[in-house]
Structures are given as structure tokens and as C-alpha cells.
Amino acid sequence: MELFMVIIGGKPAGRYTEQHDVFFGVAGALKDLVPQMNAFWPELENKMHIDSWRKITHVGSSRIKVVPKAQASAPDHKLFFVNLGGYKPNDLEEYHYKHLIVATDIGKATQQAKRTPFWKEHDASHIDDKFLVDVDDIYEVSELLGTAFIEQFALDISDSGTQEEDSLHVGYLKISKLLQQP
């Protein structure tokens, strides 16, 4: 079983523009996540697409593995998903930077997020009517995987000895095309 991070998108009924969300799931292959993604965003069932994805095996100098719960040891570190939001002058859009961080707790993860290039580029937290940046969302990834995952599996996080990041797969991918892959 592998851990995946997927940016999914689509235009739900009644919306004028395409919407996006981040999805975390565990499966043997990317296409095996489709039923979970449909359950996650039922308004877009079989109508969504993937904008980008990554198989999560390394974050910084940490190796990430999905293991049966019985084989898991008490974790020293946790995997966090951080969503930073920021504004640019004369632009209606709020831009987001999605980042994975391994840390001992949410406070340390927040501190690391504030050292990212996206954060430094904007200098300070965004407050109403300011063009800056803030930590919009921060979650422990295992909590986003749901009860079924927590009951059966765990994330094993260990030092890999190298500074390594996973490959990002960026580009529009229709679910129907994904399901046709062997």
C-alpha cells in the first residue's frame, strides 16, 4: 500500500469556476483511489479530474511508509499537510502553497512552514486588506486518511539519511483516462 497526495478539481453544479481540493489516500496504485476520491467529493463523482499528484515516500530527510498497525512503533514524528495562503497586489486571487512537513508536533510544523520560500516571499501573516501570507490550514495527514486507515494502518516515519523529495506529477488527468491504464 502506498500513500498518495492528489490535487483534484472539477466544477460542481451551481459553480462558475473550477474548484480544487487536496485528497490523501492509501492504495496500491493511483487509479485504485478513484472510489475513495468519489466518496470524498460526491458532488463530482466520476466528473472530477486530477491536476497533480505524488506518491509520498520521502519528505525532506524522512522516509514515509504505510505499515500494518500491528507493525507500527510509537512515532517520534508526524507527517503534516500545510496549506499556506497569500495575496499579490492588484490580483483578485488568493494563491496557495501546499507543503508536506515532518515534525514532532503541530507547533514545530508551523515553525517549519514559516521558513518556506513561499512564506519568506510574503514576509508576514495576512490580515484583512493586506497582501501577505498565512497558514490557512494545517493537518496531521494520518487524521485525513479516515477511521478505516487508522484502524488498520499507520505511517512509519524514519530518517532516510538523505535530503530527498518525491516526484511530482503535474498536469490535467481525466479520471476516465486514469481508469483505462493497466
N, C-alpha and C positions, 0 to 999 in steps of 0.2 A: 504494500500500500504506500502511496505517495501523497504528500501534502502539496496542494496547488493553491495559488492566488490568481484569481481571474477577474478582470475588469469586464463586466457585462453591460450591454446597452440595448436600448430599444425605445420605441415611442408608444407608451401606454395610451389607451383610449382617453380622449379629453385633453391631451397634452399637445402643445405646439412645437416643442423641440424634443430632441432625443435626450433621454435621461440615462444616467450611468450609476452603477454601484459596484462595490468590491465584494467578491464572493470567495470564501475559503472553503475548501472541501478536500476530502480524502478519498482516493480511488486508485485503481490500478493504472488507469490511463485517463487523459483529458476527456475523451468522449464519454467515459463512464460517469462523469459528473453531471451530464445533462438532466437526469431525473432530479438530482439534488438542486440544480440551478432552477428548474421549473418550479419546484416546491418553494424555493427561496423567494422567487418573484413570480407568483402565479398569474398576475395580470399580463405577463409577457410570455406565458407558456408557449414553447415552440416558435416564438416570434422574435426572440432576442438574438443578439449576436455577441461575439467576443471581440473586444478591441485590443486586449493584450492579456498575456498570461505568463506565469512562471511556475516551474516545479521548484518547491522550496527544499533545497538540500544544504545550502550554505548561506549564512548571514554573517558578514564580517569574518571573524576568525572562528565562528561556531559552525559545527556540523549539526544539521537537523534531521532526525529520523522519526518515522512513525513506528512505534513498537506496541506489541500487545501489552495491555495494562499490567498483567502479571509479571512482565519482564522489566517494568519501569522502576527506576530508583527515584528517591526523593529529589526533585530538581533543585539545583542551586540557582539556575537561571530560567527565565521565561522568555517566550517569543511574543513581542508586541507589534501590533499594527498601529502606525501613527499616520493620521491624515492632517497635514498642515494646510491651512488656507491663507491666501494672501491676495492683495489687490495691487493693481498698477494704476497710476494716474491716467485719467481720460479714457478709461476702459470699463465697460459695464460688467465685465466678467469677474467672478472670484475664481482664482486659479488654485489648484490643489496639487500637493506633492505627497504621494503615498510612499511610505517608508516602513521597512521592517527593521526592528531593533531587538537585540538580545540584551536583557538586563536582569538584575535581581528583583527589581520592583518597578512599579509604575512611575515613581518619582525619579528614579535613575533613567528610565526610558525617556521621560520628558526632558531631562537634562541633556541626554544624547541628541534628541530631536532638535534642541535649540543650538546644536553645533553643526547641523547640516548646512550645505551650501545654500539651499532654498531659504532657510531661516536667516542666515547671515546676510543674504542679499537684501532682505527687507528690514533688518535691524531690530524691530520691537513688535510687541503684540498688537494685533489690530483692534481698534476700539472704534465705535461708530464714527463714521465720517473721516476715518484716517486710512491711508493707503499702505497698510503694513501687513503683518503676518501673525497667525495664532495657531495653537494646537487645537484644531477643530474637534478631533476625535482621537481617542487612544483606547485600545482594547488588547487584552491578552488573547492571542489567537486561539488557544485551546477552548476558550469560552465561546468563540464564534462558531466552533465546529459542532456544537449541539450536544445534547444528552447522550445520544447513541454513541458518538465518538468517545465522550468522557467515560462511559461505562465499559467500553471495550479496549480503548487505545490510550496512548499517551505520547507526548512529544519528548524524545530523548535529545537533549542538547549537550553537546560535548565540544571541547576545544579541538579544532582541526589542525592547529599548528601553522596554518597559512591564512592570509587575508584573501578570501575568495568569495565571489558572488555568483549566483546562478545566472544563466542566460535568460534574457527577456525576449519573449516572442510578441512583437508589436505588429499590429495590422488587422484589418477587418476580416473576421472569420464567421461565416454563416453557420449556425448550428446544423442545418441540413447538410452542408458540405462536410462538417466535422463528423457527423454520423456515418457518412459514406466511407470514411477512412478505415483501412483494415485494422 
